[in-house]
Amino acid sequence: MTSPDRPYLHDHRERATAAVEQVGRRRATRAQTTRANRAWWDSAADDYQQEHGGFLRDIGFIWCPEGLDEAEAQLLGPTASLGGKRVLEIGCGAAQCARWLAAVGARPVAFDLSLGQLRHARSLNARTGVSAPLLQADAQALPFADESVDIACSAYGALPFVADSAGVLREVFRVLRPGGRFVFSVSHPMRWAMPDDPGPRGLTVTSSYFDRTPYVESDDAGVPTYVEHHRTLGDRVREIVAAGFRLTDLVEPEWPAGHHREWGGWSPLRGELIPGTAIFVCDKS
Ligand SMILES: C[S@@+](CC[C@H](N)C(=O)[O-])C[C@H]1O[C@@H](n2cnc3c(N)ncnc32)[C@H](O)[C@@H]1O
């Protein structure tokens, strides 16, 4: 079964083991969302890492399917300035970004909701010999002290999925020191108006951009098994500002010439015409 109108992320090769009976836009509470996504990422982690691990590299900081690399983009600040900084990676998956941060001299801590993903992070820590401390946590309730972190980052981790993204922003603001920076990438909000199809169908508007109803997959009992929550661009900006941040930049990476790799609904065809990723650079005064 395919779910062609999903906004982001998994294709049939990343399908969790739970049978998917219903796919569509409907309400999902915070608890339902968290429960569904923890189980989904636990069961999809092996396939996700097998499919995308090579592109992400064991030690590498790739922001998005367009391949924007922190080593060149330097959205966290000049790489040379990261030495000694305490950096929090949110929704780290296999913690490729955190290992890159460790390799350039930062002091990362990486966390994820999913133990399945963290198992990959642990084995890559061992295999590469570059270690990032790992923990399991929910981005909506950070187990860190106030003003204990210099920088926070998230490459498609947590923010596209959570019911309470405003709460995540408040939590990140709380744990950042004054002068700290939070940079996060999500699927570009305008993609929610189109089918998540790498082909021409993915260029047609089939639903309202303004419909904030979450995308939900459910089992035969109607229990959600996978959830993503939509925010418009304006919603994202308002949540960032309401948390106390200054929005310093909004990066919409362009599809690079010669980049042919598809990732779900991201493809050269769509990437050359419309943005696929939004990256928010947020500063705490
Ligand atoms: C698309 S993956 C991105 C992982 C990694 N940043 C990368 O680029 O491969 C999304 C990750 O967000 C995690 N996640 C989802 N909801 C979360 C939450 N509430 N708190 C923390 N992590 C969450 C998932 O478990 C998953 O590992």
The ligand as an SDF file (V2000), in Angstrom:
LIG
                    3D

 27 29  0  0  0  0  0  0  0  0999 V2000
   14.1080   12.0340    9.7540 C   0  0  0  0  0  0  0  0  0  0  0  0
   14.8670   11.4000   11.1880 S   0  0  0  0  0  0  0  0  0  0  0  0
   16.2770   12.4640   11.2620 C   0  0  0  0  0  0  0  0  0  0  0  0
   17.3880   11.8350   12.0340 C   0  0  0  0  0  0  0  0  0  0  0  0
   18.7390   12.5170   11.8340 C   0  0  0  0  0  0  0  0  0  0  0  0
   18.7230   13.8860   12.2980 N   0  0  0  0  0  0  0  0  0  0  0  0
   19.1180   12.4280   10.3690 C   0  0  0  0  0  0  0  0  0  0  0  0
   19.3170   13.4770    9.7190 O   0  0  0  0  0  0  0  0  0  0  0  0
   19.1900   11.3000    9.8820 O   0  0  0  0  0  0  0  0  0  0  0  0
   13.8220   12.0390   12.4730 C   0  0  0  0  0  0  0  0  0  0  0  0
   14.2660   11.6470   13.8740 C   0  0  0  0  0  0  0  0  0  0  0  0
   13.4990   12.3950   14.8260 O   0  0  0  0  0  0  0  0  0  0  0  0
   13.2460   11.5440   15.9340 C   0  0  0  0  0  0  0  0  0  0  0  0
   12.1090   12.0760   16.6860 N   0  0  0  0  0  0  0  0  0  0  0  0
   10.8040   12.1040   16.3210 C   0  0  0  0  0  0  0  0  0  0  0  0
   10.0650   12.6610   17.2840 N   0  0  0  0  0  0  0  0  0  0  0  0
   10.9300   13.0040   18.2850 C   0  0  0  0  0  0  0  0  0  0  0  0
   10.7710   13.6150   19.5680 C   0  0  0  0  0  0  0  0  0  0  0  0
    9.5640   13.9760   20.0230 N   0  0  0  0  0  0  0  0  0  0  0  0
   11.8670   13.8230   20.3220 N   0  0  0  0  0  0  0  0  0  0  0  0
   13.0920   13.4460   19.8920 C   0  0  0  0  0  0  0  0  0  0  0  0
   13.3070   12.8360   18.6940 N   0  0  0  0  0  0  0  0  0  0  0  0
   12.2240   12.6350   17.9060 C   0  0  0  0  0  0  0  0  0  0  0  0
   13.0010   10.1960   15.2940 C   0  0  0  0  0  0  0  0  0  0  0  0
   13.1080    9.1400   16.2180 O   0  0  0  0  0  0  0  0  0  0  0  0
   14.0470   10.1670   14.1940 C   0  0  0  0  0  0  0  0  0  0  0  0
   15.2450    9.5880   14.6140 O   0  0  0  0  0  0  0  0  0  0  0  0
  1  2  1  0
  2  3  1  0
  2 10  1  0
  3  4  1  0
  4  5  1  0
  5  6  1  0
  5  7  1  0
  7  8  2  0
  7  9  1  0
 10 11  1  0
 11 12  1  0
 11 26  1  0
 12 13  1  0
 13 14  1  0
 13 24  1  0
 14 15  1  0
 14 23  1  0
 15 16  2  0
 16 17  1  0
 17 18  1  0
 17 23  2  0
 18 19  1  0
 18 20  2  0
 20 21  1  0
 21 22  2  0
 22 23  1  0
 24 25  1  0
 24 26  1  0
 26 27  1  0
M  CHG  2   2   1   9  -1
M  END
$$$$
